[in-house]
Amino acid sequence: MRRLDTRMLMCVALAGCSGNSGGRQMAATVTETLVGEIQLTGSVPMVLVTLTTAQGRSVDLTGDLRSELRNLTGAEVAVRGRPASGRDFAVVSYEIRAIQGERPLVGTVAYRGGEYWLEGDVEVRLVNASEGLRAQIGAKVWILGREMEDGVYPQTYGVIRGSRE
């Protein structure tokens, strides 16, 4: 009877190591974070959104956030996701670390009470916003500017996701 128990255990152990095991599926769902610079590579019609790390690793970003990341060319970002096939990296979230060497404010442009606001992780009044920025109500943007007591004086901005997207 003891020999049968040993064989049974070996079968269970081998089944756990097979290519169809739940262990392999579980490993595929584990997320990782990569930090690097967003670049557009390739040529039309196959333009790729690529993240290149400081160590020289390059991955092609995929997933629902790809269009937002495409609008962040040159930015340093941290992307969270999982490796997919080949060089693809399926992004589930991201954080902008730096644009032009500075940490941007990120949020949605809003107009209320006769004033323009950036609503996001922090809510801040936009003081002397340009006509172009004021036209972005409902859009997700990044802003670099001077922070003062009465709000932020935007110096430059970029649209991450338009108001109609």
Secondary structure, 3 states (H helix, E strand, C coil): CHHHHHHHHHHHHHHHHCCCCHHHHHHHHCCEEEEEEEEEECCCCCCEEEEEECCCCEEEEECCCHHHHHCCCCCEEEEEEEECCCCEEEEEEEEEEEECCECCEEEEEEEECCEEEEEECCEEEECCCCHHHHCCCCCEEEEEEEEECCEEEEEEEEEEECCCC
